[in-house]
Amino acid sequence: MHRQEILDHVRNIILATNSGLFPDDVSEFASMTYDLGMDSFHLESMISRLKDEVADIEFTPWYIKASRRGHDTVGSLVDFIDERLSRTASVSTAQPRASDISPAGPGELDVEVA
């Protein structure tokens, strides 16, 4: 999933969980609490839907960092999700596949003797 797709998905979820907002309100730089007026109920609803629809990510680190520094912007959440999805993809591609493993059993070396 590309960053723009994540941004569009997050916007749609924010709009679905907070009916008083208009699409133009949900910019990448909008603070969820200050600009969009989201309270803890809205944030929890949004995070639950993100877990279900985008990825099963632990959002607590973002929430703590964003609330402490006042950086609870739509863009910071999108960046957080994008980073986590990239990590997950790189970890899954870094795992050895059965085709990458030598046919020699454990403790055996595949050595040619002349």
C-alpha positions as CSV (number, residue, x, y, z in Angstrom):
1,M,0.0,0.0,0.0
2,H,1.4,3.4,-1.0
3,R,1.4,6.5,1.2
4,Q,-1.3,8.2,-0.8
5,E,-3.6,5.1,-0.5
6,I,-3.0,5.2,3.3
7,L,-3.8,8.9,3.4
8,D,-7.0,8.4,1.5
9,H,-8.0,5.5,3.7
10,V,-7.2,7.5,6.9
11,R,-9.2,10.5,5.6
12,N,-12.2,8.3,4.8
13,I,-12.1,6.7,8.2
14,I,-11.9,10.1,9.9
15,L,-14.8,11.3,7.9
16,A,-16.8,8.2,8.7
17,T,-16.1,8.4,12.5
18,N,-16.8,12.1,12.8
19,S,-19.8,13.1,10.8
20,G,-19.4,16.8,11.5
21,L,-16.4,17.1,9.2
22,F,-16.1,17.9,5.6
23,P,-13.5,16.3,3.2
24,D,-11.7,19.6,2.9
25,D,-11.3,19.8,6.7
26,V,-9.2,16.6,6.8
27,S,-5.8,17.9,5.4
28,E,-2.5,16.2,6.0
29,F,-1.5,19.0,8.4
30,A,-4.7,19.1,10.4
31,S,-4.4,18.2,14.1
32,M,-6.9,15.6,15.0
33,T,-7.7,17.1,18.3
34,Y,-7.3,20.8,17.7
35,D,-8.4,21.3,14.1
36,L,-10.8,18.3,13.7
37,G,-12.1,18.3,17.2
38,M,-11.7,14.6,17.7
39,D,-12.0,13.3,21.2
40,S,-10.8,10.0,22.7
41,F,-14.0,8.2,21.4
42,H,-13.4,9.4,17.9
43,L,-9.7,8.5,18.1
44,E,-10.4,5.0,19.4
45,S,-13.1,4.4,16.8
46,M,-10.7,5.5,14.1
47,I,-7.8,3.3,15.4
48,S,-10.1,0.3,15.6
49,R,-11.2,0.7,12.0
50,L,-7.6,1.2,10.9
51,K,-6.6,-2.0,12.6
52,D,-9.4,-3.9,10.9
53,E,-9.0,-2.3,7.4
54,V,-5.4,-1.4,6.9
55,A,-3.2,-3.5,9.2
56,D,-3.0,-4.9,12.6
57,I,-0.6,-2.4,14.0
58,E,0.0,-1.3,17.6
59,F,-0.9,2.4,17.6
60,T,0.0,3.1,21.2
61,P,3.5,4.4,20.3
62,W,2.1,6.9,17.8
63,Y,-0.6,8.0,20.2
64,I,1.8,8.6,23.1
65,K,4.3,10.5,20.9
66,A,1.6,12.5,19.1
67,S,-0.2,13.5,22.3
68,R,3.0,14.5,24.2
69,R,4.3,16.7,21.5
70,G,1.0,17.9,20.0
71,H,1.8,16.3,16.7
72,D,-1.4,14.4,16.3
73,T,-1.7,15.3,12.6
74,V,-3.3,13.2,9.9
75,G,0.1,13.2,8.2
76,S,1.9,11.9,11.2
77,L,-0.5,9.0,11.5
78,V,-0.1,8.2,7.8
79,D,3.7,8.3,8.1
80,F,3.5,6.0,11.2
81,I,1.3,3.4,9.3
82,D,3.5,3.7,6.2
83,E,6.6,3.0,8.2
84,R,5.1,0.1,10.0
85,L,3.8,-1.5,6.8
86,S,7.2,-1.0,5.2
87,R,8.9,-2.7,8.2
88,T,6.4,-5.6,8.0
89,A,7.1,-6.0,4.3
90,S,10.8,-5.9,4.7
91,V,10.8,-8.5,7.5
92,S,8.6,-10.9,5.6
93,T,10.9,-10.6,2.5
94,A,14.0,-11.1,4.7
95,Q,12.7,-14.4,6.1
96,P,14.5,-17.3,4.5
97,R,12.2,-19.3,2.2
98,A,12.4,-23.1,1.8
99,S,14.0,-22.6,-1.6
100,D,16.8,-20.5,-0.1
101,I,17.8,-23.2,2.4
102,S,20.6,-25.7,1.5
103,P,19.5,-29.3,1.0
104,A,22.1,-30.4,3.5
105,G,20.6,-31.3,6.9
106,P,21.5,-29.6,10.1
107,G,25.1,-30.1,11.0
108,E,26.0,-31.4,7.5
109,L,28.2,-29.4,5.1
110,D,27.7,-29.4,1.4
111,V,31.4,-29.9,0.5
112,E,32.8,-31.5,-2.6
113,V,35.8,-33.9,-2.0
114,A,38.4,-34.1,-4.7
